[in-house]
Amino acid sequence: MTRKIRFNAFDMNCVGHIQQGLWAHPRDRSHEFQQIAYWTDYARRLEAGLFDGIFLADVIGIYDVLGGSYAPAVRGAVQVPVNDPMMIVPAMAAVTQHLGFGVTANLTYEQPFLFARRMATLDHLTGGRIGWNIVTGYLDSAARAIGLAGQTAHDDRYDLADEYMEVLYKLLEGSWEDDAVVFDRDNHLYADPAKVHRIRHQGRQYNLDTVHLSAPSPQRTPVLYQAGSSPRGRAFAATHAECVFVNGQKKDGVREIVTDIRDRAMAKGRHMDDIKVFLGQTIVTGRTDQEARDKFEDYRRYVSTEAALVHAAASMGIDLARFDLDEPVETGKSQAITSNIKAMDRAAGPQWTKRKLIEQMVLGSRQPPLVAGVDTVVDTLVDWCETTGVDGFNLSRTVVPECFDDIIELVIPRLQERGLYKTAYDEGPLRQKLFGTPRLPARHIADTFRARAEAIG
Ligand SMILES: Cc1cc2nc3c(=O)[nH]c(=O)nc-3n(C[C@H](O)[C@H](O)[C@H](O)COP(=O)(O)O)c2cc1C
């Protein structure tokens, strides 16, 4: 393998993210998440260790699927309390120069006009290091919070997202020309109105007749991430995404998703390398296999099975409290994350039970930890990249910050010795670091909406 492997730290602006219960570990510092110093320290560590980015999940709504109650989510800090991920980005950007920021935002609850300005602001303030994880949500509790009876059906959410993206491209790519800002003090000419275009959009969900409020930022459109891998999710990714985030417990399943998304993208005129795929991974490591196993046994004592079930029930859209331990779980027509259900089917067969699920959640989620000494970890990661075609990993936090310190002190140097990890950052915005160019390429659908905005609508 010659490609360099990429790492993002995967976390959330909350206490309990993926591996539920580990916040109770005495060395875990995630309870400090409400302090700026926690995040600036986090960002400095990651950049010193040459992480590509920090990827921040976000979920709108409370987890109330298990037993129809939010009490267990609150008790176990299952992604609640959770603060806005965008707010912590400028603080982290101020103490770093290269670290990328992948921020999740649910477009269902964000007006595109306002959201485009927030993204542009973040792109300016970070010097072009912002990425957006495009999600459409999976919780009825979120829909109820804004006055709807329930969420939009699964595939319809992607239709909405396609239209949303069109509006966003018009605003971010089509309103201001690159040289619109003149900053000519002598002539009192800040920006040239001839180069700032009105954009129009009349669609099923959105109607706009306006001018984007922000001047062009280094990347204009943030680096686009997306994580749904149902058939409709893959079609969406093939059109829009630059980075795809997949979860998967078996290599053949992951390889199938990676190949399919790249094939679909190429059928739309994009290049194979236009899409980077990151695999969700939890690593517990040490100098030796024994050291890693001891650490895992220590962490494991803090896992909360109840909290893990709260998260699993909500993400799959199934009230697992309705099933006995050995009764096959009826997955029905879920409107939540269908790729999570598929992953469970692949791992345990379609007749899986709650007991099987609990057996899989060894560290507080269905993401199985890789527990091994550094040499085995490196061999395993390389093998994943070679056999599935993924480009890197979104590394789920376990006990922070030591879980990332272990990667930085043990894993990255070993990868570097093998020429499989960078030894310095490339210059430029996040997209340039990932794809060699700061702006979306001309073959991306966004190009259709560039600076010809007056003519569209
Ligand atoms: C690995 C992974 C991470 C995700 N992270 C988030 C998240 O942070 N917030 C969110 O609202 N949805 C998240 N989702 C949900 C997806 O964005 C998408 O809405 C969902 O997977 C439904 O699409 P699918 O059935 O096509 O997979 C995630 C999904 C996956 C597979």
PDBQT file of the ligand as one rigid body, heavy atoms in Angstrom, charges set to zero:
ROOT
HETATM    1  C1  LIG A 501     -21.491   6.291  10.800  1.00  0.00    +0.000 C 
HETATM    2  C2  LIG A 501     -22.706   7.152  10.879  1.00  0.00    +0.000 A 
HETATM    3  C3  LIG A 501     -22.659   8.370  11.594  1.00  0.00    +0.000 A 
HETATM    4  C4  LIG A 501     -23.773   9.189  11.664  1.00  0.00    +0.000 A 
HETATM    5  N1  LIG A 501     -23.736  10.346  12.391  1.00  0.00    +0.000 NA
HETATM    6  C5  LIG A 501     -24.871  11.087  12.509  1.00  0.00    +0.000 A 
HETATM    7  C6  LIG A 501     -24.924  12.256  13.303  1.00  0.00    +0.000 A 
HETATM    8  O1  LIG A 501     -23.949  12.672  13.905  1.00  0.00    +0.000 OA
HETATM    9  N2  LIG A 501     -26.105  12.919  13.375  1.00  0.00    +0.000 N 
HETATM   10  C7  LIG A 501     -27.233  12.525  12.723  1.00  0.00    +0.000 A 
HETATM   11  O2  LIG A 501     -28.262  13.177  12.836  1.00  0.00    +0.000 OA
HETATM   12  N3  LIG A 501     -27.206  11.429  11.940  1.00  0.00    +0.000 NA
HETATM   13  C8  LIG A 501     -26.072  10.705  11.848  1.00  0.00    +0.000 A 
HETATM   14  N4  LIG A 501     -26.077   9.597  11.080  1.00  0.00    +0.000 N 
HETATM   15  C9  LIG A 501     -27.286   9.303  10.326  1.00  0.00    +0.000 C 
HETATM   16  C10 LIG A 501     -27.101   9.546   8.844  1.00  0.00    +0.000 C 
HETATM   17  O3  LIG A 501     -26.642  10.802   8.546  1.00  0.00    +0.000 OA
HETATM   18  C11 LIG A 501     -28.383   9.291   8.052  1.00  0.00    +0.000 C 
HETATM   19  O4  LIG A 501     -29.352  10.249   8.338  1.00  0.00    +0.000 OA
HETATM   20  C12 LIG A 501     -28.904   7.973   8.419  1.00  0.00    +0.000 C 
HETATM   21  O5  LIG A 501     -27.823   7.077   8.341  1.00  0.00    +0.000 OA
HETATM   22  C13 LIG A 501     -30.061   7.497   7.538  1.00  0.00    +0.000 C 
HETATM   23  O6  LIG A 501     -29.560   7.140   6.360  1.00  0.00    +0.000 OA
HETATM   24  P1  LIG A 501     -29.316   5.668   5.850  1.00  0.00    +0.000 P 
HETATM   25  O7  LIG A 501     -30.501   4.898   6.240  1.00  0.00    +0.000 OA
HETATM   26  O8  LIG A 501     -29.133   5.987   4.409  1.00  0.00    +0.000 OA
HETATM   27  O9  LIG A 501     -28.052   5.153   6.493  1.00  0.00    +0.000 OA
HETATM   28  C14 LIG A 501     -24.965   8.790  11.009  1.00  0.00    +0.000 A 
HETATM   29  C15 LIG A 501     -24.998   7.582  10.287  1.00  0.00    +0.000 A 
HETATM   30  C16 LIG A 501     -23.897   6.758  10.227  1.00  0.00    +0.000 A 
HETATM   31  C17 LIG A 501     -24.001   5.479   9.443  1.00  0.00    +0.000 C 
ENDROOT
TORSDOF 0
